[in-house]
Amino acid sequence: MEEFLRSELGIEDLKCLGKGGSGCISEGMTYQTDKGEKLFIKFNNKPGARTMFDGEYRSLECLYAADIVHVPKPIKVIDLPEGGSALAMQHIQINGLSSQAGKLGELMARLHLQNSEIIEKSKKSENFVGKAEKLTPVTQFGFDIDTCCGFIPQDNTWQSSWPVFYAQKLKQQFDLVEKDSGDKEARELWSKLQLKLPSFFEILDNIQPALLHGDLWGGNVGQDDDGPVIFDPASFYGHSEFDLAIAQMFGGFSTAFFEHYHKVIPRAAGFRKRSDLYKLFHYLNHWNHFGGSYRDSSLSTLHRLLK
């Protein structure tokens, strides 16, 4: 494998240092190069791994270009000779998020505001300056490639309306639930929620597309000696509040994270109700990944939204 990777990466010498952290979907290994640098490479032999890693590569590429929150620099997606794919990236020695939680909250808010600032600056001048000067304003919701939240590809087809785009994301999840389980209650509740969906956003003046991490749970954040780090993204341009929903669901984020975030982006009216709406996507996504143990969470969230 090392010989194959050396050829693909154009490296003369590559030494495996062992496992560098693995999740429930892919396995990760750390390598030392002949230049004294370390690489982290994720491997997955399943069909569809290329789609998953292409999406992660593009997500990391955009987050790295934003230059606000530290992320591993992506290097290359590689098709493996025995099937499946690998994603090579910069190695970062990441520890659990602790003292840098507040800083991460601040930086995530700044990331979420960046595209709006670029849009405004581009309206005022075609030659605005700053570190984001080479970034193109994004005025729609979606992404230029499908990304995987877990191993399920998410439809990121561009839409001019956030409610339309988010309904598209929810429909995909409900369609998978219907295909796998034919759950009657889920089907009936979704038919009602579709009619009510636009009402959750009527109170908001103007939702601007924000570059999102897309899967910001506690297992995808940490810190190194230089500050906060985020990784394993499933990015797209969407409503900034979407990133906060999963951060509230499974622990890993202290109060400091949310306090510092909302000092930069205050909670808007209707925030709590929309948080449930965004949590619904993740409960459904977990139902589709891990089975019926997430059915009750999905349905109880639907009932709250329909009250």
C-alpha positions in Angstrom: 0.0 0.0 0.0 2.8 2.4 0.8 4.3 2.0 -2.6 1.0 2.7 -4.3 0.4 5.8 -2.1 3.9 7.1 -2.8 3.2 6.8 -6.5 -0.2 8.5 -6.2 1.1 11.3 -4.0 4.4 11.9 -5.8 6.4 11.2 -2.6 9.7 9.3 -2.6 9.4 7.9 0.9 6.3 7.3 3.0 6.2 5.5 6.4 3.1 4.3 8.1 2.9 5.5 11.8 -0.2 3.6 12.6 -3.8 4.5 13.1 -4.5 8.1 13.5 -8.1 8.1 14.6 -11.0 6.2 13.0 -14.8 6.7 12.9 -17.7 4.4 12.4 -17.5 4.9 8.6 -13.8 5.1 7.5 -10.4 4.1 8.9 -7.7 6.7 9.3 -3.9 6.2 9.2 -1.0 8.6 9.8 2.1 8.6 7.6 5.5 10.3 7.7 6.9 11.7 4.5 10.5 12.0 3.4 10.2 15.8 3.9 9.4 15.4 7.6 5.7 16.2 7.1 2.9 14.0 8.4 -0.2 13.1 6.4 -3.5 11.7 7.5 -5.2 9.4 5.1 -8.8 8.1 5.4 -9.7 4.8 3.7 -13.0 3.3 2.8 -13.6 0.2 0.6 -17.4 0.6 0.2 -19.1 1.5 -3.0 -19.7 5.2 -3.1 -16.6 6.0 -1.1 -15.3 8.2 -4.0 -18.5 10.4 -3.8 -18.1 10.7 0.0 -14.4 11.7 -0.2 -14.9 14.0 -3.2 -17.5 15.9 -1.2 -15.3 16.0 1.9 -12.3 17.2 -0.2 -14.4 20.0 -1.7 -15.7 20.9 1.8 -12.2 21.1 3.3 -11.0 23.1 0.2 -13.7 25.8 0.8 -13.2 25.9 4.5 -9.4 26.1 4.1 -9.8 29.0 1.6 -12.1 30.8 3.9 -9.1 31.1 6.3 -11.1 31.6 9.5 -11.3 28.2 11.3 -8.4 25.9 11.1 -9.0 22.7 9.0 -6.7 20.1 7.6 -5.5 21.1 4.1 -6.9 18.5 1.6 -4.3 16.9 -0.7 -5.9 14.3 -3.0 -8.7 11.8 -3.4 -7.3 8.4 -4.5 -9.0 5.4 -6.0 -7.7 2.3 -4.4 -6.6 -0.7 -6.5 -8.7 -3.2 -4.5 -11.8 -0.9 -4.7 -12.9 2.0 -2.7 -11.1 5.3 -2.2 -8.9 7.2 0.1 -8.6 10.9 1.1 -5.2 12.3 1.9 -4.9 15.5 3.9 -2.6 17.4 6.2 -2.1 15.8 9.6 -3.0 17.9 12.6 -2.5 16.6 16.1 -6.0 17.3 17.5 -7.0 17.1 21.1 -10.5 17.3 22.5 -12.2 20.7 22.5 -11.8 22.4 25.9 -10.2 25.7 26.6 -10.8 26.8 23.0 -14.6 26.3 23.0 -15.4 29.9 23.2 -13.0 30.8 20.5 -14.5 28.2 18.2 -17.9 29.7 18.8 -16.6 33.1 17.8 -14.8 31.8 14.7 -17.8 29.7 13.5 -19.9 32.9 13.7 -17.3 34.8 11.7 -17.2 31.9 9.1 -21.0 32.1 8.8 -20.9 35.8 8.2 -18.1 35.8 5.7 -20.1 35.2 2.6 -22.6 37.9 3.5 -19.7 40.3 3.9 -18.3 39.3 0.6 -21.7 39.9 -1.1 -21.9 43.4 0.4 -18.4 44.3 -0.5 -18.8 43.1 -4.0 -21.9 45.3 -4.4 -19.9 48.3 -3.4 -16.7 47.7 -5.3 -15.4 45.1 -7.8 -11.9 45.6 -6.4 -12.5 45.3 -2.6 -9.4 44.1 -0.7 -8.9 41.8 2.3 -8.1 38.1 2.9 -11.3 37.1 1.2 -10.7 39.1 -1.9 -10.3 36.0 -4.0 -13.5 34.4 -2.8 -16.6 34.6 -5.0 -19.9 35.7 -3.6 -22.4 32.9 -3.3 -26.0 34.1 -3.7 -27.8 30.7 -3.7 -28.3 27.8 -1.3 -26.5 24.5 -2.1 -23.1 23.4 -3.2 -21.2 22.6 -6.4 -20.9 19.0 -5.4 -23.0 16.5 -3.3 -21.6 16.0 0.2 -22.2 13.1 2.6 -23.4 13.6 6.1 -22.2 10.2 7.2 -22.2 8.0 4.1 -25.5 9.1 2.5 -24.9 11.7 -0.3 -26.9 14.9 0.2 -28.6 16.5 -2.7 -27.0 20.0 -2.8 -28.7 21.2 -6.0 -28.7 25.0 -6.0 -31.9 26.8 -5.0 -32.6 30.5 -4.7 -34.8 30.0 -1.6 -33.6 28.5 1.7 -37.0 27.0 2.6 -37.1 25.3 -0.8 -33.5 24.0 -0.4 -34.1 22.7 3.2 -37.4 21.1 2.1 -35.4 19.3 -0.5 -33.0 18.0 2.1 -35.8 16.8 4.4 -37.6 15.2 1.6 -34.6 13.1 0.7 -34.4 11.8 4.2 -38.1 11.0 4.4 -37.9 9.3 1.1 -35.2 7.0 2.4 -37.2 6.3 5.6 -40.2 5.4 3.3 -38.0 3.2 1.1 -36.5 1.3 4.0 -39.3 1.0 6.5 -42.5 2.4 5.0 -43.3 4.1 8.3 -46.9 5.3 8.1 -46.7 7.8 10.9 -43.5 9.4 9.5 -45.2 9.7 6.1 -48.3 11.3 7.5 -46.4 13.8 9.7 -44.1 14.8 6.8 -47.1 15.5 4.6 -48.3 18.0 7.3 -44.9 19.5 7.9 -44.4 20.2 4.2 -47.4 22.6 4.3 -46.2 24.3 7.5 -42.5 24.6 6.5 -42.5 28.1 5.0 -44.0 29.5 8.2 -40.8 28.8 10.2 -39.0 31.4 8.1 -41.6 34.2 7.7 -40.3 36.1 10.7 -36.8 36.4 9.2 -36.1 39.3 7.0 -33.4 37.9 4.8 -31.5 34.6 5.1 -28.1 34.9 3.4 -26.2 31.8 2.3 -23.4 30.9 4.8 -20.6 28.4 4.2 -21.5 25.6 6.7 -19.5 22.7 8.2 -22.7 20.6 7.8 -22.0 18.0 10.5 -20.8 20.0 13.4 -21.1 17.5 16.3 -18.6 17.1 19.1 -16.7 14.3 17.4 -15.8 16.6 14.5 -14.2 19.5 16.4 -11.2 19.8 18.6 -8.1 22.0 19.2 -4.4 22.0 18.8 -1.6 24.3 20.1 -2.8 27.0 17.7 -6.5 27.0 18.5 -9.8 25.4 17.5 -9.9 22.8 14.6 -12.9 21.5 12.7 -12.8 18.4 10.4 -14.9 15.8 8.7 -17.2 18.4 7.1 -20.2 17.9 4.8 -20.4 21.5 3.7 -23.0 23.5 1.7 -24.2 27.1 1.7 -27.2 27.3 3.9 -28.8 29.1 6.9 -26.2 29.6 9.7 -28.5 28.2 12.4 -28.3 24.8 10.7 -24.7 24.2 12.0 -25.8 24.9 15.6 -28.6 22.3 15.7 -26.4 19.2 15.8 -23.9 21.0 18.1 -26.8 21.0 20.6 -27.7 17.3 20.2 -24.9 15.0 21.2 -22.8 17.0 23.7 -19.2 18.1 23.2 -19.9 21.8 23.3 -19.7 23.9 26.4 -21.9 26.9 27.2 -18.9 29.1 26.2 -19.2 27.9 22.6 -22.8 29.2 22.2 -22.2 32.3 24.2 -19.3 33.5 22.1 -21.2 32.5 18.9 -24.2 34.6 19.8 -22.1 37.6 20.8 -21.3 37.8 17.1 -24.6 36.5 15.7 -27.4 37.1 18.1 -30.3 34.6 18.3 -33.1 35.7 15.9 -36.8 35.4 16.7 -38.0 31.9 16.3 -34.5 30.4 16.9 -35.6 27.6 19.3 -38.4 26.4 16.9 -36.0 26.4 13.9 -33.4 24.5 16.0 -35.9 21.6 16.3 -36.6 21.9 12.6 -32.8 21.5 11.9 -32.4 18.8 14.5 -35.0 16.8 12.6 -32.7 16.4 9.6 -30.0 14.9 11.8 -32.4 12.6 13.6 -33.8 11.3 10.3 -30.2 11.0 8.9 -29.3 8.9 12.0 -32.5 6.8 11.5 -31.4 6.1 7.9 -27.8 5.3 9.0 -28.3 3.4 12.2 -31.9 2.1 12.1 -35.1 2.4 14.1 -33.4 3.5 17.4 -33.8 7.0 16.1 -37.4 6.7 15.1 -38.8 8.0 18.4 -36.5 11.0 18.4 -37.6 11.8 14.8 -41.3 11.4 15.4 -41.3 13.3 18.7 -39.5 16.2 17.0 -42.1 16.2 14.2 -44.9 16.3 16.7 -43.4 19.3 18.5 -43.0 21.1 15.2 -46.6 20.6 14.3 -48.0 21.9 17.5 
